[in-house]
């Protein structure tokens, strides 16, 4: 098992206040790294995806679906 140098633990203490142990700090750092990578991937898609959605048609479809669910709950088909 590797240990973290003292200067890095001081930095962790200053910035990662919720970590109780070095292991917790490493887990938090890894989670944050993964989160940032996912955000970077999403940002790279900006402007590359075009969704041609007609919100009025989608809304009418949803209203009809909700009405059919309501009828089913009350024993109608």
Backbone torsions as a table, in degrees:
resi	resn	phi	psi	omega
1	UNK	NA	134.2	-179.5
2	UNK	-89.2	150.4	176.8
3	UNK	-106.6	158.0	179.8
4	UNK	-94.4	132.1	178.6
5	UNK	-58.6	153.8	-175.5
6	UNK	-59.3	-39.8	-177.8
7	UNK	-65.5	-31.4	178.1
8	UNK	-73.8	-34.4	177.8
9	UNK	-68.1	-33.1	175.9
10	UNK	-64.8	-40.8	178.0
11	UNK	-65.8	-42.1	178.2
12	UNK	-62.1	-42.1	179.4
13	UNK	-61.8	-34.8	-178.1
14	UNK	-75.3	-35.5	-173.2
15	UNK	-107.5	-26.2	-178.1
16	UNK	-114.5	78.7	-173.2
17	UNK	-77.1	-22.1	-176.9
18	UNK	-82.4	-10.7	-179.5
19	UNK	-80.3	125.9	-179.9
20	UNK	-87.6	-28.3	-178.4
21	UNK	-130.9	168.3	176.6
22	UNK	-62.3	-38.3	179.6
23	UNK	-62.2	-43.7	177.6
24	UNK	-61.1	-40.4	179.7
25	UNK	-63.3	-40.4	179.0
26	UNK	-66.3	-41.7	178.3
27	UNK	-63.3	-42.5	178.3
28	UNK	-64.5	-40.6	179.8
29	UNK	-65.2	-41.4	178.8
30	UNK	-65.0	-42.8	178.1
31	UNK	-61.7	-42.5	179.1
32	UNK	-65.1	-39.8	177.9
33	UNK	-61.9	-45.1	178.7
34	UNK	-62.9	-43.4	179.5
35	UNK	-60.4	-43.6	-180.0
36	UNK	-66.7	-38.6	177.8
37	UNK	-62.9	-42.0	178.3
38	UNK	-63.2	-41.6	177.8
39	UNK	-63.7	-40.3	177.8
40	UNK	-61.6	-39.9	178.2
41	UNK	-64.0	-41.9	178.1
42	UNK	-65.1	-41.4	178.8
43	UNK	-63.5	-33.6	-179.3
44	UNK	-68.4	-21.2	178.5
45	UNK	-82.3	-8.4	-177.3
46	UNK	-56.6	125.6	179.1
47	UNK	84.2	-4.8	-177.3
48	UNK	-99.4	-17.5	-178.3
49	UNK	-111.6	128.9	178.4
50	UNK	-119.8	118.8	177.9
51	UNK	-105.0	119.5	179.5
52	UNK	-100.8	83.2	-176.3
53	UNK	-106.6	135.7	175.1
54	UNK	-100.9	100.6	-172.3
55	UNK	-64.5	-29.5	-179.7
56	UNK	-67.9	-42.7	178.1
57	UNK	-65.2	-42.6	178.5
58	UNK	-62.2	-40.1	179.5
59	UNK	-65.1	-42.9	178.3
60	UNK	-63.9	-39.7	177.4
61	UNK	-62.1	-43.3	180.0
62	UNK	-65.3	-40.6	179.3
63	UNK	-63.5	-43.2	178.1
64	UNK	-63.3	-41.1	179.9
65	UNK	-64.4	-44.1	179.3
66	UNK	-63.1	-38.3	178.2
67	UNK	-64.9	-40.5	179.5
68	UNK	-67.1	-35.9	176.6
69	UNK	-65.9	-39.7	179.7
70	UNK	-64.3	-41.4	178.3
71	UNK	-64.1	-39.5	179.7
72	UNK	-64.1	-38.8	179.8
73	UNK	-66.0	-26.0	-178.5
74	UNK	-99.4	12.1	174.2
75	UNK	86.8	9.5	178.1
76	UNK	-101.1	162.4	176.5
77	UNK	-118.4	NA	NA
